[in-house]
Every structure is written in structure tokens, then in C-alpha cells.
Amino acid sequence: MSAKADQAHKVLEGVADLVAQLSSDQRSDFIDLLGSMTAEEADPSRREFLESFPEGFGLVEDDS
């Protein structure tokens, strides 16, 4: 793994740890914020990331 990829991986692990500590109300507020950010995002790749963030970081249950 490259140094940049390793750093990115560590950052994402840190984000996942923080998200896991959110209370139910904080989690709901964060999901709402992500929805607002997604609606305003013009860049397709960033919008896709924002759309997948809640499920990818365990904020919501996988429907499948």
C-alpha cells in the first residue's frame, strides 16, 4: 500500500470510530446533514461518496 493510501485508510478508520460513538440523535442529525450536502453537491463522484456514506460507515442498516 502506498503512503498516501495508508494515510487515507487511517483517516477513514478514525472517521468510522467517531461515527460509531454518535448517539442516536447525533446520528440522525448527521444523516440529515449528509443528505443536504448530497443535494447541493455538483461533482458526481463526491455526490456518490456522500450518498454511500451513511450505509458504508454503519449509520444505517443495509436493506439487502
JOTA-V492409 format. One record per backbone hydrogen bond with DSSP energy under -0.5 kcal/mol. CO is the residue of the C=O (numbers start at 1). NH is the residue of the N-H. If there is no record, write none. Layout:
((CO:NH) (CO:NH))
This chain:
((2:6) (3:7) (4:8) (5:9) (6:10) (7:11) (8:12) (9:13) (10:14) (11:15) (12:16) (13:17) (14:18) (15:19) (16:20) (17:21) (18:21) (19:22) (23:27) (24:28) (25:29) (26:30) (27:31) (28:32) (29:33) (30:34) (31:35) (32:36) (33:37) (34:38) (35:39) (36:40) (37:41) (38:41) (42:44) (43:47) (44:48) (45:49) (46:50) (47:51) (48:52) (49:53) (50:54) (52:56) (53:57) (54:59) (54:60) (55:58))
